Each structure stands twice: as structure tokens, then as C-alpha cells.
Amino acid sequence: MNKVHGWPVVTAQNCFEIIRECGIKAWPEIAPPKPIDEYLRDSTPDQRKEYDRFGPRSSVVFHKSPHNGEPFNGFTTAFKPYACVFALIDGMVPVTAEWKHGNNKITLVPPCGVLNKAETALGNLVEGMHRAAEREYLEETGFTLKSVELLSPNSGIWAIVRNAHVPCFPFLGEVDMSTPQASSKFDKMEHLQMVLFPLKEWLWLMEAPHLFEGEDDFCLEACARDVTYAALRRMGKLKLV
């Protein structure tokens, strides 16, 4: 297994096998899912704190249709905004491979993360997202970013719009290769693997759906495609027809 900066260099065809060899796999289910109201009714104080920290915030919204004058009740769930950073290292794309409980799949995406308390306290969403992008990239890769450039409007882009509030902030990063690579710092419950895709291999993985046939435990996150093409366009590596 060829490694650069301590990470496996993978191709579109062998990435699934290598990621499995690194120990990334689905977490076993120890109990069936249950409705949130039932869970909270029977929860312990620690479980309630866990929900308050990580749980979704669902609301009913009330409007009137301007088309027929009828009242409209909608249901929406708010999630924390998150940053996703595309940056090249030695011409390759660092990508995280991590099993995620929301889709029960090993998900491939460039480094991502949400605001921490200090970044939220800034009161300026765009500044907070810039700092979150820099911090998450350093924590997951060990590399310091020399610069980050927002590739979306200041309000972000929206992964879901009908019944959820999920803004994503894609960034183009430039790695400061003059600063030594530090050790990665993952959260207590994080278990992920960084891999390096040569740029052509990463693009092929996104553009060749047949590569995922028989690999049902893997998927691409939507923002992976968004941030990649937006970054390559900004870098002048992607020409419009």
C-alpha cells in the first residue's frame, strides 16, 4: 500500500478495498430505532444532555399561501451549518472515509465540520465558517491552511430545502506546505480514515456510478461533488463548454 503523508494513496477502483483494510466499517446496531419523543420520555439525564447537544431541532411553521389564501402548516428541522474544504496536496485530493449513522454508509467527502462553541459565539456566520473550515482541516489532516476562499454565497448552499434547514459552506483551501504536518485530532467518537486520491481518480469516482455497484456500504456525500467542481472551476482547471 503506497502512502504519502501517512495516508494511503487510492484509486477509484481500489479505494473501497483499502478503506476496509484500514478498519472502517459499519457500526453494529444494538437496539432498533425509536421515535424521539419516546426516547426522550425514557431518557436518562446523560442521554438528555446528549440530545440537547446533538439532536435535531424540529419546528412547525405557519404561513398563508399567496395563491389561494389557505393556511399552510409546514414541518422543518434545523441542523448546524457545516464547512467542506477542497484542497490539493501534491496534486492529490485528501478525502475522509467515515461510517455515518444518518445513512448507515461509509461516506466519502473532503474534510468537513460544524461550528464549535467559540466559532458560534462570534455572531458572524461567515467568519465563523471560515474559522471552522481552517480548524476542521487542521484537525482532520494535520495540515495548516494558508488561505480559504468561500465558494458559495454568504448564506451557503442548501442540501435540503423542503423540510430541513441544512446549509453547507464549500471552501477552496490552499495548504501551507512550509508548516510541518501535525497529528490529526479526532473527537472521541470519530473513527475515520484519510485517503489521497489523485485528482483524475477522484473525478472518475464521482463520474462513474458503476464503480459503486456491489459496494452498497459506500456512498458519496452530495457536497463532495459540489465543492470539487466549484473549486476546480475557481482554480481554472475546469472549463465550461
C-alpha positions, 0 to 999 in steps of 0.5 A, spaced: 500 500 500 503 506 497 502 512 502 504 519 502 503 523 508 501 517 512 495 516 508 494 511 503 494 513 496 487 510 492 484 509 486 477 509 484 477 502 483 481 500 489 479 505 494 473 501 497 478 495 498 483 499 502 478 503 506 476 496 509 483 494 510 484 500 514 478 498 519 472 502 517 466 499 517 459 499 519 457 500 526 453 494 529 446 496 531 444 494 538 437 496 539 432 498 533 430 505 532 425 509 536 421 515 535 424 521 539 419 523 543 419 516 546 426 516 547 426 522 550 420 520 555 425 514 557 431 518 557 436 518 562 439 525 564 446 523 560 442 521 554 438 528 555 444 532 555 446 528 549 440 530 545 440 537 547 447 537 544 446 533 538 439 532 536 435 535 531 431 541 532 424 540 529 419 546 528 412 547 525 411 553 521 405 557 519 404 561 513 398 563 508 399 561 501 399 567 496 395 563 491 389 561 494 389 564 501 389 557 505 393 556 511 399 552 510 402 548 516 409 546 514 414 541 518 422 543 518 428 541 522 434 545 523 441 542 523 448 546 524 451 549 518 457 545 516 464 547 512 467 542 506 474 544 504 477 542 497 484 542 497 490 539 493 496 536 496 501 534 491 496 534 486 492 529 490 485 530 493 485 528 501 478 525 502 475 522 509 472 515 509 467 515 515 461 510 517 455 515 518 449 513 522 444 518 518 445 513 512 448 507 515 454 508 509 461 509 509 461 516 506 466 519 502 467 527 502 473 532 503 474 534 510 468 537 513 465 540 520 460 544 524 461 550 528 464 549 535 462 553 541 467 559 540 466 559 532 458 560 534 459 565 539 462 570 534 455 572 531 458 572 524 456 566 520 461 567 515 467 568 519 465 563 523 465 558 517 471 560 515 474 559 522 471 552 522 473 550 515 481 552 517 480 548 524 476 542 521 482 541 516 487 542 521 484 537 525 482 532 520 489 532 516 494 535 520 495 540 515 495 548 516 491 552 511 494 558 508 488 561 505 480 559 504 476 562 499 468 561 500 465 558 494 458 559 495 454 565 497 454 568 504 448 564 506 451 557 503 448 552 499 442 548 501 442 540 501 435 540 503 430 545 502 423 542 503 423 540 510 430 541 513 434 547 514 441 544 512 446 549 509 453 547 507 459 552 506 464 549 500 471 552 501 477 552 496 483 551 501 490 552 499 495 548 504 501 551 507 506 546 505 512 550 509 508 548 516 510 541 518 504 536 518 501 535 525 497 529 528 490 529 526 485 530 532 479 526 532 473 527 537 472 521 541 467 518 537 470 519 530 473 513 527 475 515 520 480 514 515 484 519 510 485 517 503 489 521 497 486 520 491 489 523 485 485 528 482 483 524 475 481 518 480 477 522 484 473 525 478 472 518 475 469 516 482 464 521 482 463 520 474 462 513 474 456 510 478 458 503 476 464 503 480 459 503 486 455 497 484 456 491 489 459 496 494 452 498 497 456 500 504 459 506 500 456 512 498 458 519 496 456 525 500 452 530 495 457 536 497 463 532 495 461 533 488 459 540 489 465 543 492 470 539 487 467 542 481 466 549 484 473 549 486 476 546 480 472 551 476 475 557 481 482 554 480 481 554 472 482 547 471 475 546 469 472 549 463 465 550 461 463 548 454 
